Amino acid sequence: MEEGHDPSAKGTRELGHHHRICRCVRRAFLCGEDHLTGKNYEHRKPWILERLKTLAKVFSVDICAYAVMSNHYHLVVRINKGQADQWSDEDVMRRWGRLFTLPLIVERYAKNLTTTLAERRQAQKVIAEWRERRSAWPTSRGICAA
C-alpha cells in the first residue's frame, strides 16, 4: 500500500489536523467486491476500523473523519499533544507495548530489574524517544502495513 497526504490541506497542519490517504496498488482490493474476479473483501472493513480505533487509543490521535473505499481510505486526524504530555513513563511503555515488542532493557526497567544507572538511563532514553512519537500518527507500521 502507498500513503500520502492531500497537498491542498497544508493550512490544516498548523492546527494539528492531517489528511492521510492510504491506497492499495496493482488492482488489489482493500474491501468491497472485485467485479472482475467476483471476490468480496467487505469483511476487511471492520478489521480496518478496529485497527484505527486501537491506534487512536495507543497514540494520542483523534480520528475526526474517515472513509474506507474499495482500494484506499482517507483519514482526517488531529494530534492531541496535550493528552500525550500528561502520560507517565508507565503509560508510554504500556501503550507502546500494545503494538510492539518492548526491548529487553525496557522490560527490565518496567519490572524494576535494572541494576545499573547505565541500564536505567538507556531505558529512559528509549522511553523518551517513544514519548516524542506517541503523538505522531504511525505511517508505515500498523496502519499501512501489508
N, CA, C and O atoms as a DFTB+ gen file, in Angstrom:
584 C
 N C O
     1  1       0.832      -1.180       0.000
     2  2       0.000       0.000       0.000
     3  2       0.873       1.237       0.000
     4  3       1.976       1.239       0.546
     5  1       0.378       2.258      -0.602
     6  2       1.066       3.533      -0.585
     7  2       0.267       4.493       0.269
     8  3      -0.930       4.305       0.486
     9  1       0.937       5.518       0.748
    10  2       0.221       6.506       1.522
    11  2       0.635       7.890       1.090
    12  3       1.666       8.064       0.441
    13  1      -0.153       8.861       1.443
    14  2       0.177      10.232       1.098
    15  2      -0.701      11.176       1.869
    16  3      -1.460      10.767       2.748
    17  1      -0.595      12.426       1.540
    18  2      -1.478      13.403       2.163
    19  2      -1.958      14.364       1.092
    20  3      -1.378      14.466       0.011
    21  1      -2.999      15.045       1.413
    22  2      -3.608      15.975       0.483
    23  2      -2.832      17.286       0.523
    24  3      -2.882      17.989       1.532
    25  1      -2.110      17.640      -0.557
    26  2      -1.313      18.865      -0.541
    27  2      -2.173      20.110      -0.396
    28  3      -1.674      21.152       0.029
    29  1      -3.450      20.026      -0.737
    30  2      -4.314      21.194      -0.594
    31  2      -4.648      21.457       0.872
    32  3      -5.209      22.504       1.198
    33  1      -4.312      20.523       1.757
    34  2      -4.628      20.658       3.182
    35  2      -3.461      21.224       3.975
    36  3      -3.406      21.030       5.189
    37  1      -2.527      21.919       3.332
    38  2      -1.340      22.429       4.019
    39  2      -1.696      23.275       5.230
    40  3      -1.061      23.140       6.276
    41  1      -2.676      24.128       5.117
    42  2      -3.037      25.020       6.214
    43  2      -3.521      24.291       7.451
    44  3      -3.411      24.818       8.558
    45  1      -4.053      23.091       7.287
    46  2      -4.571      22.372       8.442
    47  2      -3.459      21.822       9.310
    48  3      -3.694      21.532      10.483
    49  1      -2.261      21.668       8.779
    50  2      -1.146      21.143       9.569
    51  2      -0.866      22.030      10.771
    52  3      -0.539      21.526      11.846
    53  1      -0.991      23.349      10.606
    54  2      -0.717      24.253      11.708
    55  2      -1.698      24.033      12.855
    56  3      -1.364      24.311      14.007
    57  1      -2.880      23.546      12.568
    58  2      -3.886      23.301      13.592
    59  2      -3.750      21.912      14.199
    60  3      -4.464      21.575      15.144
    61  1      -2.844      21.107      13.667
    62  2      -2.662      19.754      14.164
    63  2      -3.547      18.740      13.479
    64  3      -3.611      17.592      13.917
    65  1      -4.231      19.125      12.420
    66  2      -5.056      18.202      11.660
    67  2      -4.280      17.725      10.443
    68  3      -3.546      18.486       9.813
    69  1      -4.461      16.439      10.125
    70  2      -3.765      15.864       8.982
    71  2      -4.734      15.012       8.168
    72  3      -5.520      14.243       8.721
    73  1      -4.666      15.161       6.859
    74  2      -5.447      14.323       5.954
    75  2      -4.506      13.262       5.425
    76  3      -3.530      13.583       4.746
    77  1      -4.782      12.001       5.723
    78  2      -3.942      10.885       5.302
    79  2      -4.714      10.022       4.317
    80  3      -5.916       9.803       4.467
    81  1      -4.007       9.542       3.316
    82  2      -4.583       8.637       2.325
    83  2      -3.680       7.410       2.255
    84  3      -2.456       7.531       2.209
    85  1      -4.282       6.257       2.248
    86  2      -3.521       5.016       2.103
    87  2      -4.252       4.185       1.055
    88  3      -5.448       3.925       1.182
    89  1      -3.525       3.771       0.019
    90  2      -4.190       3.053      -1.063
    91  2      -3.467       1.769      -1.420
    92  3      -2.268       1.615      -1.188
    93  1      -4.231       0.855      -1.990
    94  2      -3.690      -0.403      -2.499
    95  2      -3.138      -0.162      -3.899
    96  3      -3.529       0.784      -4.583
    97  1      -2.236      -1.022      -4.303
    98  2      -1.667      -0.915      -5.644
    99  2      -1.909      -2.216      -6.403
   100  3      -2.323      -3.215      -5.816
   101  1      -1.654      -2.198      -7.681
   102  2      -1.773      -3.372      -8.559
   103  2      -3.158      -4.009      -8.519
   104  3      -3.285      -5.231      -8.442
   105  1      -4.173      -3.191      -8.572
   106  2      -5.567      -3.649      -8.598
   107  2      -5.969      -4.458      -7.371
   108  3      -6.951      -5.198      -7.421
   109  1      -5.248      -4.336      -6.299
   110  2      -5.613      -5.047      -5.075
   111  2      -6.833      -4.373      -4.455
   112  3      -7.025      -3.163      -4.582
   113  1      -7.643      -5.169      -3.791
   114  2      -8.834      -4.635      -3.149
   115  2      -8.649      -4.581      -1.642
   116  3      -8.176      -5.534      -1.023
   117  1      -9.023      -3.468      -1.074
   118  2      -8.998      -3.296       0.371
   119  2     -10.289      -3.858       0.954
   120  3     -10.268      -4.640       1.904
   121  1     -11.391      -3.456       0.381
   122  2     -12.695      -4.002       0.760
   123  2     -13.650      -3.794      -0.408
   124  3     -13.291      -3.166      -1.404
   125  1     -14.836      -4.309      -0.291
   126  2     -15.785      -4.221      -1.385
   127  2     -15.678      -5.435      -2.293
   128  3     -15.010      -6.414      -1.962
   129  1     -16.337      -5.363      -3.432
   130  2     -16.377      -6.501      -4.346
   131  2     -15.541      -6.232      -5.583
   132  3     -15.651      -5.182      -6.216
   133  1     -14.703      -7.206      -5.911
   134  2     -13.915      -7.157      -7.137
   135  2     -14.790      -7.756      -8.231
   136  3     -14.993      -8.970      -8.270
   137  1     -15.304      -6.917      -9.113
   138  2     -16.233      -7.372     -10.148
   139  2     -15.552      -8.265     -11.183
   140  3     -16.224      -9.054     -11.846
   141  1     -14.254      -8.157     -11.331
   142  2     -13.527      -8.977     -12.293
   143  2     -13.427     -10.434     -11.832
   144  3     -13.624     -11.359     -12.619
   145  1     -13.118     -10.623     -10.542
   146  2     -12.952     -11.990     -10.022
   147  2     -14.174     -12.495      -9.262
   148  3     -14.316     -13.696      -9.030
   149  1     -15.053     -11.577      -8.879
   150  2     -16.230     -11.955      -8.105
   151  2     -15.963     -12.107      -6.609
   152  3     -16.870     -12.443      -5.848
   153  1     -14.731     -11.863      -6.186
   154  2     -14.397     -11.984      -4.766
   155  2     -14.893     -10.761      -3.999
   156  3     -14.847      -9.632      -4.488
   157  1     -15.363     -11.020      -2.799
   158  2     -15.853      -9.940      -1.949
   159  2     -14.908      -9.790      -0.756
   160  3     -14.619     -10.752      -0.045
   161  1     -14.441      -8.573      -0.561
   162  2     -13.491      -8.278       0.514
   163  2     -14.108      -7.381       1.585
   164  3     -13.391      -6.764       2.373
   165  1     -15.415      -7.312       1.610
   166  2     -16.093      -6.410       2.549
   167  2     -15.804      -6.779       4.008
   168  3     -15.894      -5.929       4.893
   169  1     -15.458      -8.046       4.258
   170  2     -15.169      -8.494       5.628
   171  2     -13.953      -7.771       6.222
   172  3     -13.751      -7.799       7.436
   173  1     -13.152      -7.131       5.386
   174  2     -11.964      -6.430       5.875
   175  2     -12.280      -5.076       6.518
   176  3     -11.507      -4.581       7.339
   177  1     -13.405      -4.483       6.147
   178  2     -13.716      -3.144       6.639
   179  2     -13.769      -3.084       8.176
   180  3     -13.193      -2.166       8.760
   181  1     -14.441      -4.032       8.849
   182  2     -14.416      -3.991      10.324
   183  2     -13.000      -4.143      10.891
   184  3     -12.685      -3.554      11.925
   185  1     -12.151      -4.923      10.227
   186  2     -10.763      -5.070      10.682
   187  2     -10.050      -3.721      10.635
   188  3      -9.348      -3.341      11.572
   189  1     -10.243      -3.011       9.535
   190  2      -9.595      -1.715       9.348
   191  2     -10.086      -0.732      10.403
   192  3      -9.291      -0.020      11.016
   193  1     -11.390      -0.697      10.609
   194  2     -11.949       0.234      11.593
   195  2     -11.474      -0.094      13.006
   196  3     -11.202       0.809      13.798
   197  1     -11.374      -1.376      13.318
   198  2     -10.887      -1.782      14.638
   199  2      -9.424      -1.387      14.825
   200  3      -9.023      -0.951      15.904
   201  1      -8.633      -1.543      13.768
   202  2      -7.217      -1.150      13.845
   203  2      -7.088       0.350      14.044
   204  3      -6.243       0.802      14.816
   205  1      -7.909       1.119      13.363
   206  2      -7.889       2.571      13.538
   207  2      -8.211       2.951      14.979
   208  3      -7.557       3.820      15.556
   209  1      -9.213       2.306      15.557
   210  2      -9.582       2.582      16.952
   211  2      -8.433       2.253      17.897
   212  3      -8.126       3.015      18.813
   213  1      -7.802       1.099      17.657
   214  2      -6.674       0.685      18.502
   215  2      -5.546       1.703      18.428
   216  3      -5.008       2.115      19.456
   217  1      -5.189       2.108      17.222
   218  2      -4.095       3.059      17.054
   219  2      -4.431       4.418      17.657
   220  3      -3.562       5.074      18.231
   221  1      -5.675       4.842      17.533
   222  2      -6.079       6.123      18.110
   223  2      -5.968       6.094      19.635
   224  3      -5.662       7.114      20.252
   225  1      -6.217       4.931      20.247
   226  2      -6.095       4.811      21.701
   227  2      -4.640       4.762      22.144
   228  3      -4.283       5.325      23.180
   229  1      -3.799       4.089      21.361
   230  2      -2.385       3.949      21.727
   231  2      -1.647       5.273      21.554
   232  3      -0.893       5.693      22.432
   233  1      -1.868       5.916      20.431
   234  2      -1.262       7.214      20.172
   235  2      -2.291       8.268      20.560
   236  3      -3.489       7.982      20.583
   237  1      -1.848       9.461      20.861
   238  2      -2.824      10.497      21.237
   239  2      -3.296      11.199      19.967
   240  3      -2.903      12.326      19.665
   241  1      -4.151      10.489      19.238
   242  2      -4.658      10.960      17.966
   243  2      -6.183      10.833      17.985
   244  3      -6.723       9.790      18.355
   245  1      -6.855      11.886      17.589
   246  2      -8.307      11.857      17.459
   247  2      -8.653      11.661      15.986
   248  3      -8.152      12.382      15.124
   249  1      -9.501      10.696      15.706
   250  2      -9.958      10.492      14.336
   251  2     -11.169      11.391      14.128
   252  3     -12.224      11.190      14.731
   253  1     -10.999      12.379      13.270
   254  2     -12.070      13.344      13.017
   255  2     -13.028      12.863      11.933
   256  3     -14.233      13.102      12.006
   257  1     -12.482      12.183      10.926
   258  2     -13.309      11.672       9.834
   259  2     -12.544      10.560       9.130
   260  3     -11.314      10.529       9.151
   261  1     -13.282       9.653       8.510
   262  2     -12.649       8.601       7.728
   263  2     -13.603       8.146       6.648
   264  3     -14.817       8.324       6.749
   265  1     -13.029       7.551       5.604
   266  2     -13.804       6.926       4.545
   267  2     -12.997       5.737       4.054
   268  3     -11.859       5.897       3.614
   269  1     -13.575       4.551       4.126
   270  2     -12.911       3.331       3.656
   271  2     -13.582       2.938       2.352
   272  3     -14.788       2.695       2.303
   273  1     -12.782       2.880       1.302
   274  2     -13.300       2.574      -0.026
   275  2     -12.681       1.273      -0.528
   276  3     -11.923       0.624       0.193
   277  1     -13.001       0.895      -1.756
   278  2     -12.576      -0.416      -2.253
   279  2     -11.064      -0.578      -2.336
   280  3     -10.555      -1.666      -2.066
   281  1     -10.330       0.472      -2.700
   282  2      -8.882       0.316      -2.835
   283  2      -8.075       1.344      -2.047
   284  3      -6.857       1.413      -2.210
   285  1      -8.714       2.137      -1.207
   286  2      -7.991       3.116      -0.394
   287  2      -8.883       3.623       0.728
   288  3     -10.090       3.381       0.756
   289  1      -8.253       4.326       1.642
   290  2      -9.046       5.004       2.667
   291  2      -8.483       6.391       2.916
   292  3      -7.320       6.673       2.628
   293  1      -9.334       7.248       3.459
   294  2      -8.958       8.605       3.840
   295  2      -9.144       8.731       5.343
   296  3     -10.088       8.179       5.909
   297  1      -8.247       9.456       5.981
   298  2      -8.369       9.771       7.401
   299  2      -8.120      11.253       7.599
   300  3      -7.234      11.835       6.974
   301  1      -8.892      11.846       8.456
   302  2      -8.574      13.180       8.958
   303  2      -8.357      12.988      10.452
   304  3      -9.273      12.615      11.186
   305  1      -7.138      13.247      10.885
   306  2      -6.785      13.039      12.286
   307  2      -6.289      14.340      12.899
   308  3      -5.782      15.225      12.209
   309  1      -6.449      14.428      14.204
   310  2      -5.936      15.575      14.956
   311  2      -4.977      15.036      16.001
   312  3      -5.324      14.144      16.775
   313  1      -3.771      15.581      16.018
   314  2      -2.774      15.204      17.014
   315  2      -3.152      15.882      18.323
   316  3      -3.280      17.105      18.383
   317  1      -3.330      15.082      19.370
   318  2      -3.729      15.604      20.672
   319  2      -2.493      15.651      21.575
   320  3      -2.338      14.826      22.475
   321  1      -1.626      16.618      21.325
   322  2      -0.358      16.743      22.051
   323  2      -0.596      16.955      23.540
   324  3       0.166      16.439      24.358
   325  1      -1.625      17.694      23.911
   326  2      -1.920      17.937      25.324
   327  2      -2.179      16.651      26.094
   328  3      -1.720      16.494      27.226
   329  1      -2.911      15.739      25.481
   330  2      -3.179      14.453      26.111
   331  2      -1.884      13.666      26.284
   332  3      -1.634      13.090      27.343
   333  1      -1.074      13.647      25.250
   334  2       0.179      12.887      25.295
   335  2       1.120      13.432      26.359
   336  3       1.843      12.665      26.994
   337  1       1.121      14.721      26.561
   338  2       2.008      15.333      27.549
   339  2       1.676      14.903      28.974
   340  3       2.520      15.019      29.863
   341  1       0.479      14.416      29.201
   342  2       0.062      14.018      30.548
   343  2       0.416      12.567      30.873
   344  3       0.267      12.147      32.021
   345  1       0.874      11.801      29.903
   346  2       1.162      10.391      30.142
   347  2       2.470      10.214      30.910
   348  3       3.450      10.915      30.660
   349  1       2.469       9.279      31.836
   350  2       3.672       8.920      32.589
   351  2       4.532       7.971      31.757
   352  3       4.105       7.500      30.703
   353  1       5.755       7.693      32.242
   354  2       6.600       6.710      31.567
   355  2       5.906       5.357      31.501
   356  3       5.998       4.655      30.493
   357  1       5.210       4.991      32.576
   358  2       4.495       3.709      32.599
   359  2       3.402       3.679      31.540
   360  3       3.207       2.665      30.869
   361  1       2.691       4.791      31.391
   362  2       1.659       4.877      30.353
   363  2       2.268       4.701      28.962
   364  3       1.726       3.979      28.124
   365  1       3.393       5.365      28.728
   366  2       4.049       5.288      27.426
   367  2       4.489       3.850      27.146
   368  3       4.268       3.335      26.050
   369  1       5.113       3.199      28.139
   370  2       5.559       1.810      27.949
   371  2       4.386       0.878      27.686
   372  3       4.460       0.022      26.805
   373  1       3.310       1.035      28.439
   374  2       2.141       0.174      28.285
   375  2       1.510       0.358      26.908
   376  3       1.157      -0.616      26.244
   377  1       1.372       1.600      26.490
   378  2       0.764       1.879      25.186
   379  2       1.640       1.359      24.049
   380  3       1.139       0.746      23.106
   381  1       2.951       1.605      24.140
   382  2       3.865       1.142      23.098
   383  2       3.838      -0.386      23.019
   384  3       3.878      -0.964      21.933
   385  1       3.770      -1.025      24.185
   386  2       3.743      -2.478      24.251
   387  2       2.483      -3.106      23.666
   388  3       2.479      -4.299      23.364
   389  1       1.426      -2.335      23.502
   390  2       0.214      -2.864      22.872
   391  2       0.410      -3.109      21.384
   392  3      -0.301      -3.916      20.787
   393  1       1.381      -2.411      20.780
   394  2       1.616      -2.549      19.338
   395  2       2.926      -3.246      19.006
   396  3       3.020      -3.959      18.007
   397  1       3.936      -3.039      19.845
   398  2       5.271      -3.515      19.530
   399  2       5.834      -4.308      20.706
   400  3       5.396      -4.151      21.846
   401  1       6.802      -5.151      20.412
   402  2       7.511      -5.877      21.457
   403  2       8.477      -4.916      22.135
   404  3       9.262      -4.241      21.469
   405  1       8.416      -4.857      23.453
   406  2       9.311      -3.961      24.179
   407  2      10.728      -4.525      24.177
   408  3      10.916      -5.733      24.325
   409  1      11.720      -3.660      24.009
   410  2      13.098      -4.126      24.117
   411  2      13.361      -4.664      25.532
   412  3      12.735      -4.226      26.497
   413  1      14.268      -5.593      25.636
   414  2      14.566      -6.219      26.922
   415  2      14.918      -5.190      27.992
   416  3      14.488      -5.317      29.138
   417  1      15.688      -4.186      27.632
   418  2      16.095      -3.176      28.622
   419  2      14.881      -2.443      29.190
   420  3      14.859      -2.103      30.373
   421  1      13.873      -2.197      28.354
   422  2      12.662      -1.505      28.816
   423  2      11.804      -2.450      29.649
   424  3      11.213      -2.030      30.644
   425  1      11.729      -3.716      29.258
   426  2      11.002      -4.699      30.071
   427  2      11.611      -4.789      31.469
   428  3      10.894      -4.806      32.470
   429  1      12.940      -4.847      31.523
   430  2      13.631      -4.914      32.824
   431  2      13.363      -3.652      33.647
   432  3      13.153      -3.726      34.857
   433  1      13.373      -2.500      32.985
   434  2      13.115      -1.221      33.658
   435  2      11.687      -1.197      34.206
   436  3      11.453      -0.753      35.330
   437  1      10.744      -1.676      33.407
   438  2       9.335      -1.674      33.817
   439  2       9.114      -2.567      35.042
   440  3       8.260      -2.280      35.881
   441  1       9.888      -3.646      35.135
   442  2       9.759      -4.579      36.264
   443  2      10.706      -4.228      37.411
   444  3      10.828      -4.972      38.384
   445  1      11.376      -3.074      37.275
   446  2      12.322      -2.607      38.288
   447  2      13.473      -3.604      38.487
   448  3      13.915      -3.837      39.612
   449  1      13.945      -4.180      37.390
   450  2      15.029      -5.164      37.435
   451  2      16.353      -4.628      36.905
   452  3      17.339      -5.363      36.851
   453  1      16.387      -3.352      36.511
   454  2      17.664      -2.796      36.061
   455  2      18.577      -2.655      37.264
   456  3      18.136      -2.258      38.343
   457  1      19.861      -2.982      37.078
   458  2      20.782      -2.999      38.216
   459  2      21.801      -1.873      38.194
   460  3      22.436      -1.598      39.212
   461  1      21.969      -1.213      37.045
   462  2      22.956      -0.141      36.979
   463  2      22.301       1.149      36.501
   464  3      21.229       1.142      35.897
   465  1      22.965       2.230      36.784
   466  2      22.493       3.542      36.338
   467  2      22.497       3.602      34.811
   468  3      21.600       4.200      34.216
   469  1      23.490       2.992      34.172
   470  2      23.569       2.982      32.711
   471  2      22.359       2.281      32.093
   472  3      21.832       2.739      31.079
   473  1      21.915       1.179      32.692
   474  2      20.720       0.476      32.199
   475  2      19.488       1.356      32.316
   476  3      18.699       1.463      31.378
   477  1      19.328       1.987      33.476
   478  2      18.154       2.845      33.685
   479  2      18.150       4.014      32.709
   480  3      17.108       4.362      32.153
   481  1      19.321       4.622      32.501
   482  2      19.405       5.755      31.570
   483  2      19.083       5.321      30.147
   484  3      18.409       6.044      29.413
   485  1      19.562       4.144      29.754
   486  2      19.276       3.653      28.402
   487  2      17.779       3.402      28.231
   488  3      17.204       3.769      27.207
   489  1      17.154       2.789      29.211
   490  2      15.710       2.547      29.147
   491  2      14.960       3.876      29.085
   492  3      14.015       4.021      28.309
   493  1      15.373       4.834      29.889
   494  2      14.720       6.149      29.894
   495  2      14.912       6.867      28.565
   496  3      14.038       7.615      28.127
   497  1      16.055       6.642      27.926
   498  2      16.297       7.240      26.610
   499  2      15.323       6.681      25.576
   500  3      14.764       7.427      24.772
   501  1      15.125       5.365      25.605
   502  2      14.188       4.726      24.681
   503  2      12.774       5.246      24.932
   504  3      12.050       5.564      23.988
   505  1      12.382       5.333      26.197
   506  2      11.041       5.819      26.551
   507  2      10.862       7.263      26.105
   508  3       9.783       7.649      25.656
   509  1      11.925       8.066      26.228
   510  2      11.855       9.467      25.784
   511  2      11.617       9.547      24.275
   512  3      10.881      10.413      23.801
   513  1      12.249       8.630      23.519
   514  2      12.006       8.604      22.072
   515  2      10.552       8.259      21.787
   516  3       9.922       8.867      20.922
   517  1      10.022       7.285      22.514
   518  2       8.613       6.918      22.332
   519  2       7.706       8.069      22.719
   520  3       6.677       8.301      22.085
   521  1       8.091       8.787      23.761
   522  2       7.278       9.921      24.218
   523  2       7.125      10.935      23.092
   524  3       6.055      11.519      22.919
   525  1       8.190      11.146      22.328
   526  2       8.125      12.061      21.189
   527  2       7.216      11.515      20.095
   528  3       6.523      12.277      19.420
   529  1       7.218      10.213      19.923
   530  2       6.421       9.581      18.862
   531  2       4.971       9.358      19.251
   532  3       4.130       9.158      18.375
   533  1       4.661       9.387      20.512
   534  2       3.318       8.986      20.946
   535  2       2.224       9.892      20.420
   536  3       1.062       9.492      20.341
   537  1       2.595      11.117      20.058
   538  2       1.586      11.986      19.463
   539  2       1.777      12.111      17.959
   540  3       1.321      13.074      17.341
   541  1       2.457      11.129      17.377
   542  2       2.639      11.090      15.930
   543  2       1.861       9.900      15.378
   544  3       1.920       8.801      15.930
   545  1       1.158      10.117      14.324
   546  2       0.368       9.047      13.725
   547  2       1.294       8.090      12.995
   548  3       2.134       8.533      12.212
   549  1       1.161       6.771      13.232
   550  2       2.028       5.825      12.546
   551  2       1.716       5.796      11.058
   552  3       0.564       5.942      10.650
   553  1       2.750       5.606      10.257
   554  2       2.525       5.586       8.819
   555  2       2.806       4.207       8.257
   556  3       1.878       3.508       7.852
   557  1       4.044       3.806       8.225
   558  2       4.334       2.538       7.571
   559  2       4.039       1.347       8.451
   560  3       3.848       0.250       7.927
   561  1       3.992       1.506       9.772
   562  2       3.714       0.371      10.643
   563  2       2.299       0.517      11.194
   564  3       1.887       1.609      11.585
   565  1       1.595      -0.538      11.222
   566  2       0.292      -0.536      11.883
   567  2      -0.861      -0.179      10.983
   568  3      -1.812      -0.954      10.874
   569  1      -0.814       0.947      10.345
   570  2      -1.943       1.387       9.525
   571  2      -1.748       0.988       8.072
   572  3      -2.651       0.399       7.478
   573  1      -0.629       1.281       7.497
   574  2      -0.424       1.000       6.080
   575  2       0.414      -0.239       5.853
   576  3       0.836      -0.495       4.725
   577  1       0.663      -1.004       6.883
   578  2       1.453      -2.222       6.710
   579  2       0.624      -3.267       5.972
   580  3      -0.598      -3.322       6.111
   581  1       1.288      -4.070       5.210
   582  2       0.574      -5.096       4.433
   583  2       0.083      -6.199       5.338
   584  3      -0.540      -7.152       4.869
